[in-house]
Amino acid sequence: MEGLWSLLRSWLRPHLGISQRFLPLYIGFFQAMHNIRQRGDSLLSPLLSLLLTSAP
């Protein structure tokens, strides 16, 4: 967990002055990118199907 927290902090560092209102969005984006990187192609197909079947 400490390693993941360290990655998040270093990823957020260039974005100085993040509003607390948008922090969950930044963390959600980081989480999605981290999961895609960890699972690779096995996550691509379910992600695409979810994006294509979701109602706007």
N, C-alpha and C positions, 0 to 999 in steps of 0.2 A: 504494500500500500504506500509506503514512503517513497518508493521509486516512482509510482504513478503520480503522486502529489508533486514530486520534484519536476517531472515532465510537464505537468500542468502549469506550475509556477513559471518555468522557463518559457513555456509557450505563451503565457499571458504577459510576460515582462515587456515586450515591445508595445503592447496595447496600454499605454499609460492612461490613467484616468477613466477606467471602465466604470460605467454606472452600475450600481447594485441592481437596478431594474433589469439590465441586460445580461448580468452575470450568468443566470441559468442558461441563456442561449449560447453563450461562449462555452460553458462547460458541456452542454449537450453536443455542440459541434465537435469539441475536442474528444468527447467520448466516442462519437460516431467514427471519427477519423482514426482513433486509436484501435477500435474494434475492427475496422476494415483492414488496418495494417496488420493486426495480429492474426486475423482469420483468412485474409487474402481472398482468393477467388471463390471459396466456399460461401462467402457472405454476399457476393455480388448478385447471384441469381435471386435469392430471397429479397434483397434490398430493391432490386429493379421491379420485381413483381409487386412489392408493397407500394412502391411509388406509382406504378402504372395503374393499380386498381383502387387507389385512394381517391375519394371524392374531394374536389377542391373546396 
